[in-house]
Amino acid sequence: MKRFVNSSPGSRSRRADHHDYRGGAYFVTTNTRKRVPFFGTVERGRMSLNAFGKIVAEEWTRTGELRDEVSLDTFIVVPDHVHGLL
């Protein structure tokens, strides 16, 4: 398998070389380092975004606006990670 561009030494792609990944739906999750709650807090069962969490939400939305080839679906920002469908 090929390495990602600008990836860490020794890291490898998890993609199969024989599969065409275009045109599919993706469920994306990304975590903060060491699961530190950078994006806000949960108060009374509801997520309250801080300034960093608001930036994450805005950038998710901008991705769909800037890239014609990407169609965004739902997403959620929680204290230490982000889930999204695209």
GUVEXTOR-124499 format. One record per residue (C-alpha): residue number from 1; y, z, x. Coordinates in steps of 0.2 Angstrom, whole numbers, plus 5000, padded with zeros to 4 digits. Last residue first. Layout:
# GUVEXTOR-124499
+-----+------+------+------+
| num |    Y |    Z |    X |
+-----+------+------+------+
| NUM |    Y |    Z |    X |
...
+-----+------+------+------+
***
This chain:
# GUVEXTOR-124499
+-----+------+------+------+
| num |    Y |    Z |    X |
+-----+------+------+------+
|  86 | 5065 | 5018 | 4900 |
|  85 | 5059 | 5034 | 4894 |
|  84 | 5067 | 5050 | 4901 |
|  83 | 5063 | 5068 | 4907 |
|  82 | 5075 | 5078 | 4918 |
|  81 | 5072 | 5093 | 4929 |
|  80 | 5077 | 5111 | 4933 |
|  79 | 5088 | 5117 | 4919 |
|  78 | 5083 | 5104 | 4906 |
|  77 | 5090 | 5086 | 4904 |
|  76 | 5082 | 5076 | 4890 |
|  75 | 5080 | 5058 | 4888 |
|  74 | 5077 | 5045 | 4874 |
|  73 | 5076 | 5026 | 4877 |
|  72 | 5084 | 5016 | 4890 |
|  71 | 5082 | 4997 | 4892 |
|  70 | 5084 | 4991 | 4910 |
|  69 | 5086 | 4973 | 4915 |
|  68 | 5104 | 4972 | 4910 |
|  67 | 5108 | 4986 | 4923 |
|  66 | 5125 | 4994 | 4923 |
|  65 | 5126 | 5000 | 4905 |
|  64 | 5108 | 5006 | 4905 |
|  63 | 5110 | 5016 | 4921 |
|  62 | 5127 | 5022 | 4914 |
|  61 | 5117 | 5033 | 4901 |
|  60 | 5106 | 5041 | 4914 |
|  59 | 5122 | 5044 | 4925 |
|  58 | 5131 | 5053 | 4911 |
|  57 | 5116 | 5064 | 4907 |
|  56 | 5115 | 5068 | 4926 |
|  55 | 5133 | 5071 | 4927 |
|  54 | 5133 | 5083 | 4912 |
|  53 | 5119 | 5093 | 4920 |
|  52 | 5129 | 5095 | 4936 |
|  51 | 5144 | 5101 | 4926 |
|  50 | 5134 | 5114 | 4916 |
|  49 | 5122 | 5108 | 4902 |
|  48 | 5118 | 5121 | 4889 |
|  47 | 5100 | 5118 | 4883 |
|  46 | 5096 | 5127 | 4866 |
|  45 | 5084 | 5140 | 4863 |
|  44 | 5096 | 5154 | 4861 |
|  43 | 5104 | 5149 | 4878 |
|  42 | 5094 | 5138 | 4890 |
|  41 | 5104 | 5136 | 4906 |
|  40 | 5112 | 5122 | 4916 |
|  39 | 5108 | 5108 | 4928 |
|  38 | 5105 | 5116 | 4944 |
|  37 | 5090 | 5127 | 4939 |
|  36 | 5081 | 5127 | 4956 |
|  35 | 5064 | 5119 | 4954 |
|  34 | 5061 | 5120 | 4973 |
|  33 | 5071 | 5104 | 4974 |
|  32 | 5076 | 5098 | 4957 |
|  31 | 5063 | 5089 | 4947 |
|  30 | 5062 | 5071 | 4942 |
|  29 | 5052 | 5065 | 4927 |
|  28 | 5051 | 5047 | 4921 |
|  27 | 5040 | 5039 | 4907 |
|  26 | 5040 | 5021 | 4910 |
|  25 | 5038 | 5006 | 4898 |
|  24 | 5032 | 4990 | 4904 |
|  23 | 5040 | 4973 | 4907 |
|  22 | 5038 | 4972 | 4925 |
|  21 | 5024 | 4982 | 4934 |
|  20 | 5014 | 4967 | 4939 |
|  19 | 4998 | 4975 | 4946 |
|  18 | 4988 | 4969 | 4962 |
|  17 | 4997 | 4979 | 4975 |
|  16 | 4994 | 4995 | 4965 |
|  15 | 5009 | 5007 | 4965 |
|  14 | 5008 | 5024 | 4973 |
|  13 | 5019 | 5019 | 4987 |
|  12 | 5017 | 5028 | 5003 |
|  11 | 5027 | 5041 | 5013 |
|  10 | 5023 | 5043 | 5031 |
|   9 | 5041 | 5042 | 5037 |
|   8 | 5052 | 5046 | 5022 |
|   7 | 5057 | 5032 | 5011 |
|   6 | 5072 | 5020 | 5014 |
|   5 | 5062 | 5006 | 5006 |
|   4 | 5046 | 5012 | 4999 |
|   3 | 5030 | 5010 | 5010 |
|   2 | 5018 | 4997 | 5005 |
|   1 | 5000 | 5000 | 5000 |
+-----+------+------+------+
***
